[in-house]
Amino acid sequence: MKPGAHVQHFSDEFQIQSAMEGRGILTSAWTRGAARDRGVTIVELMVALAILALLLTLGIPSLSNLITDNRLTTQTNDMVGTLQFARSESIKRGEPVTVCSSGDELTCSGSKNWSSGWIVFTDSGAIGEVDGTDQILRVKQAQPGAVAILGDKSSVRYVPSGAIR
């Protein structure tokens, strides 16, 4: 407390300290509004939880769509990248390169469903089959929860000119 100041007590809850200049300053640590300012009421908490539940209800379906769209984009990019890789390898190596659907990562499955994965291999022996003279260049495993990839063919074969045969 400043020298020359005096304290006036108006009640047990309030103390007003007045200095020589005549300005009043509230000095009580416990005032009528302080108890409410220390936390939130149950009503405020319930309103906040209701707003949070509403936002989650609206946001989760759009998040699910976003995840599905990203999976589709990823699978599409993987397939396009694999086909570009196979074409460039065929041109670079000067021999045919085949991309085929595969469930076991070693042989072509013959299926038009590419969702189980695919392999890229040099195809200098029996056409469309991995045999002793072929080398597997790349393997794409099935993705969990992936979208279905269906095609008209079970394999794509590039010749050294870069054309599909």
C-alpha positions in Angstrom: 0.0 0.0 0.0 1.3 3.5 -0.9 2.2 5.9 1.9 -0.6 8.4 2.6 -3.3 6.1 1.2 -6.2 4.9 3.3 -8.6 2.0 2.8 -12.3 2.3 3.1 -14.3 -0.9 3.8 -17.8 -0.9 2.3 -18.5 -4.6 2.9 -16.6 -7.8 3.6 -16.4 -8.4 -0.2 -15.1 -5.1 -1.4 -12.2 -2.9 -0.5 -11.5 0.4 -2.3 -8.2 1.9 -1.9 -8.1 5.6 -2.6 -4.8 7.3 -3.0 -4.0 11.0 -2.6 -5.0 11.7 -6.2 -8.5 10.5 -5.6 -8.5 7.5 -8.0 -10.2 4.4 -6.9 -8.7 1.0 -7.4 -10.4 -2.3 -6.8 -8.0 -4.4 -4.6 -10.1 -7.3 -3.4 -8.9 -10.7 -4.6 -12.4 -12.1 -4.2 -15.2 -10.2 -5.9 -18.7 -11.1 -7.0 -17.7 -11.8 -10.6 -14.4 -13.6 -9.9 -16.1 -16.9 -9.0 -17.8 -17.0 -12.5 -14.6 -16.0 -14.4 -12.6 -19.0 -13.1 -14.3 -21.7 -15.3 -17.3 -22.5 -17.6 -20.8 -23.4 -16.6 -22.4 -26.7 -17.5 -24.6 -24.9 -20.0 -21.6 -23.4 -21.8 -20.0 -26.8 -21.9 -23.1 -28.5 -23.3 -23.4 -25.8 -26.0 -19.7 -26.2 -27.0 -20.1 -30.0 -27.2 -23.3 -29.7 -29.3 -21.5 -27.4 -31.7 -18.5 -29.8 -31.9 -20.9 -32.8 -32.5 -22.6 -30.9 -35.3 -19.3 -30.0 -37.0 -18.0 -33.6 -36.7 -21.3 -34.9 -38.2 -20.9 -32.6 -41.2 -17.2 -33.0 -41.6 -16.6 -36.8 -41.3 -18.6 -37.8 -44.5 -16.7 -35.2 -46.6 -13.4 -36.5 -45.1 -14.4 -40.0 -46.1 -15.0 -38.8 -49.7 -11.6 -37.1 -49.6 -9.9 -40.3 -48.6 -11.7 -42.3 -51.3 -10.8 -39.8 -53.9 -7.2 -39.8 -52.8 -7.0 -43.6 -53.0 -8.5 -43.5 -56.5 -6.0 -40.8 -57.6 -3.1 -42.8 -56.0 -4.0 -46.0 -57.8 -4.5 -44.2 -61.1 -1.1 -42.5 -60.8 0.5 -45.8 -59.9 -0.9 -47.5 -63.0 0.1 -44.6 -65.3 3.6 -44.5 -63.8 4.0 -48.2 -64.2 2.9 -48.1 -67.9 5.3 -45.2 -68.6 8.1 -47.1 -66.8 7.4 -50.3 -68.9 7.4 -48.3 -72.1 10.7 -46.5 -71.3 12.3 -49.8 -70.2 11.3 -51.5 -73.5 12.8 -48.7 -75.5 16.0 -48.5 -73.4 16.6 -52.3 -73.3 15.6 -52.9 -76.9 13.3 -55.8 -75.9 9.6 -56.3 -75.2 8.4 -55.4 -71.7 5.1 -56.6 -70.3 2.9 -55.3 -67.5 0.3 -57.9 -66.3 -2.1 -58.3 -63.4 -0.6 -60.6 -60.7 -1.8 -62.0 -57.4 1.4 -63.7 -56.3 4.0 -61.1 -57.5 5.8 -63.7 -59.6 3.4 -64.8 -62.4 0.7 -63.2 -64.5 -2.8 -64.1 -63.2 -4.6 -63.7 -66.5 -7.3 -61.7 -64.7 -8.7 -58.4 -65.9 -9.0 -57.3 -62.3 -5.8 -55.4 -61.5 -6.7 -54.7 -57.9 -4.6 -57.6 -56.6 -1.4 -56.0 -58.0 0.7 -56.2 -61.1 4.2 -56.9 -62.3 6.5 -55.5 -64.9 9.0 -57.9 -66.6 11.1 -58.3 -69.7 9.2 -60.5 -72.1 11.8 -62.1 -74.4 10.6 -65.7 -74.0 7.0 -66.9 -74.1 4.8 -63.9 -74.7 2.8 -62.7 -71.7 4.4 -65.3 -69.3 7.3 -64.9 -66.9 9.7 -67.7 -67.7 13.4 -68.4 -67.2 14.7 -65.8 -69.7 12.6 -62.9 -68.2 13.5 -60.5 -65.5 10.9 -58.9 -63.2 11.6 -55.2 -63.1 8.9 -53.9 -60.8 6.2 -55.3 -58.5 3.1 -53.4 -57.4 1.4 -55.0 -54.4 -2.3 -54.8 -53.7 -3.3 -51.9 -51.5 -5.5 -52.5 -48.5 -8.9 -50.8 -48.9 -8.0 -49.9 -52.5 -10.5 -49.2 -55.2 -11.2 -51.8 -57.9 -9.1 -51.5 -61.0 -10.7 -53.4 -63.9 -9.5 -53.4 -67.5 -10.3 -54.9 -70.9 -6.9 -56.8 -70.9 -5.0 -58.8 -68.4 -1.6 -57.5 -69.7 0.0 -54.8 -71.8 3.1 -55.5 -73.9 5.5 -52.8 -75.2 7.8 -53.5 -78.0 11.2 -51.8 -78.4 9.7 -49.0 -80.6 7.5 -48.0 -77.6 4.3 -49.2 -79.3 1.8 -51.6 -77.6 1.4 -55.0 -79.2 
